[in-house]
Amino acid sequence: MPNVSLRTEKLTKGGTVNEMTNQGEEKNPAYEALGRFYDQLINQDYDYWLAYLRQLFDEFGVKPRQILDIGCGTGNITIPLVGLGYVVVGVDPSPSMLAAARAKAAAVGLSIDFLEQRVQELTVDQMFDAAISTCDSLNYVLEENVMVEAFARIHRHVRPGGLFLFDLNSELKLSAVYGGNAFAELYDEFAYFWENEYTPADGICEMDLTFFVQEPSGQYRRVREVHHQRYWPCTLVEKMLHDTGWSVVGRYDFGTQCSPHAESQRWQFAARRL
């Protein structure tokens, strides 16, 4: 199974994205522009991902009816889960991503609650049999105290014995696949440049995206977004889970039930609510 990636062409060295696009830019919050084009750009087999999550539910003897989808984005996991009969609430901090999710759900005749919330402020007026967080959403949490609060908030919303399934990008992914590399692609209605820099001292990968978005006039508007993801060592993740009332019952190389290894680009965690 391939890892999540943008369908891109790698830039040759000799000019950075900033050097090519440093005039008159409009800077937006993360995912405000990307949310509009996310489903065009992301190359992912969501059917495989969904089957993997359901396999893990079976492995740990959890048969959820109500699922909380944290960092649901444009609903690529949420909507198929509802189509399979699960009751799912999707939570995401990006209005742009949620707008796309709501439109997609409406287009297939589904009524789904999509809530605009940050995970560390999670407040949903119900309990769930399981929680999921996919597509490295939790790598966007950058501070340890915030991640602890996120795990605690999720804990409050999952019934005892329930399962929390989430994945994280590994250091290899952030430092070598993303870090130090630049990409670009041209579409009819937009183009983008994507440049990444990984800082080992703090484990932060900065992703600088510049979009050229076509306006009704035919002119192109330049929009810049800066994303940040943090590398979270497995030992620290497990400690934070333990401290917030979770028992780690699985840690895998994503897409398998094998332990992570040096070449793993994504780690899958399974934690049970005590």
N, C-alpha and C positions, 0 to 999 in steps of 0.2 A: 504493500500500500504506500503510495507516495505521501510525503509530508505536505502540509498546507503550504502552498507557494503561490505567488502572483505569476501570471503568465507574462514573462518579461524577456527582454533582450538585454544582455549584460553590456554595459558601456565599456569601451576601451579606455585605458588610462590616458591621461594627458589633459583632461579638463574636468573639473568637478561640476556637479549639478549647481552648486551655488554660483560658480563663475558664469554659468550659462544662463542663470535665471535670477539675477540679483537686482533687477530693476522693477519698481512698481508692483510688488507682490501684495496680495491680500492674505493675511495670516488668519486661519480658522482653528477652532478646537479640533482635536483628533476625531476623525471619522465624520466630520461635517460634510466634507467633499467626498471622501472615500466611501461613505455610506451610500451615496448616490450610485456609485459604480461598482460596489463591492462584489455583487454576484457576477458581473462580467469579468472581474479580474481574478477571483479566487478559483483555483483549480483543485477541486477536492471531490472525492467520492463520498458523499454524505450517506448513501445507502450502506456502504461498508462501515462507516463510523457508527451509524445507528445499530447495525447488527452487532458490532463489537460491544457497545454499551449494553445491549440486551443479553449478550453472552455473559457479561460480567454480573448482571443482575441474577441470571440463572446460577452462575458459579457460586454466588454467595447466598443463594436461597432467598432472595428478595423478589417479591412479585408486586411491584409498586402499581398503585392506581393513580395517585397524585404525585406529580413530579415538578420540582422547581428548577427551572433552567436559568442559570446565572451567567450573564454575558451572552444572552441569546442572539444578539446581533440581528440579522435580517430574517431569523426564524428558520434557518435551514435544518436544524434538528428539531426545534419546537413543533413546527407544522406537521412533519411526518409522524411524530409521536402522537399528536392529537388525532391524526388520520388513522392510527392504529388502535385508537380507543382509550389512550391515556388522557387524564385530565392534567393539563400543563399550564403553568404560569411562567411567562418569560420576563426576565428582568435585564435591563441594559441601561447604561448611562447616556447613550447617544440618541438624541431625538431623530437624527437622520436615519440611523439603522432601524429604529423602531417604526418609523413611518413606512419604510420598505417592508418590514415584517407584517405590519397591519394590512398593507395593500395586498401582499401575497396571500395572507390568510383569507381576506375578503374575496379574492379572485377565485378561491376554491370552495367558498361557501362555509368557512369555519369561523366560529366566534371564539377568540382566544384573548385572554387578559395579557397584555404587554405593558409592563410598568417601567417608567423611567426612574431608576434608582441606582446609586452606587452601592457596590456590594457591602462596603463597611457601614452603610446606613440602611441596610436591608430591613424593611418593615412590611410584611405581608400579613394580612389578617386571616391566616389559616396555617395549618400544619400539613406536612407532606411526608409521603412514604420514602422519598428519595430526593436527592439534589444532584444536579449535574452542572459541570462547567467545562465547556469544550473549546477547541480552537485557541488554546493558550491564553484564554481571557485573563487568567489570574497572574500571568506574567506582567500585566499592566499595573499591578499593585507594586509600588516601589519601596515602601517602608515597612519594616518588620512590625511595628505596632499596628499599622493599618491591616496587614495580613492577619495578625492575631484577632483583631476585631472582626474581620471578614469571616474567619472560621467560626468565631463565637456567634455571630449573627446567623450564619447558616445552621449552626447547631440548634439554635432556638426554634428554627422552623422545621426541623426534621424529627419525626417521631422516634422514640427509643427503639433501637434495633435497625433503624433505617440506614440507607447507604448513601455515601457522598462520593461520586465519581468525578474526577477532574484530571486534566492533563496540563503539563508545563513544558515549554521549550527548554532543552538542555543548554549547558554552556557551549557545547559544540555548535549547536544551531545558531545561537546568538553571536558567537565570536567568529566562527569560520564561514557559515553559510550566509549569514546576514552581514556581520561586521566586516568593514573594509571593502565592501562590494557596492556597486552602483548598477541600477537597471533603468530601462526606459522602454516605452511602447507607445505607438501611435494608433488611435482609433479615428473613425470619421468624426465623432462628436466631441472627442477629448483626447488629450495626450498626457503622459505623466513621466516624471523623472523621480527616481527613488534612490537615495544615498544613505548608507548605514555606517555607523561608527560604534565600535564596542570598546568600553573602558574597563579593563580587568580589575582595576582598583576598587570600583564600586559595583561591578557586575552589571552595568547599565548599557544597553544597546539603544542608541538614538537613531531613529528612522526619520529622515527628512524627505517628505514627499512634496513635490510641486506639480500641480495639475494645471493644464490649459483647457478650460471648459468653454465650449462654443455657446455663444449667446444667440438669441433669436435674430439679431442683426447679422449674424454670420461671423462677427468678430470673436476673438478668444479672450477670456478673462483668466488671469493667472491667480491661483490660489495655493497657498502653502499650508501644510499641516506637519507638525512634528510629533511623532509617537515615541514613547519610551517603554521598553520592556526590561525587566530585571531577571537575572539568573538567580534561582533559588536552590541552594544545595539540598539534596534529599534529606540529609540528617537534620537540617534546620526545619524543613517542611514537616517532618515527622514529629519533631519536638513541639512545634506550634500546634499541630493537630492534637497531640497528647494533652497539652496544657489547656485546650479548649473543649475537652470532653469527647474526643474521638479516639477510636482504636484503629490503627493502620492495619488493614487485613490484606493489602496487595499493593505492590509497586512493580511496574512492568515496563519493558520496552514497548512503546505504543503499538497497538494492533496485535500483540501477542500476549501470552501469559508467561513469558520468559523475563528474567531479571534484566534491568538496564545494564548496558555495557558501554565501553568507551566510544562506540560509534553511534550510540542512540541519539537521535535528534529530538525526540519527544518522549517524555515519561508519563505513564498513566498511573494514577493513584486511586486506591479504593480504601475508604475509611468508614467504619461503622459507628453510629451514634450510640454512646453508652447511656 
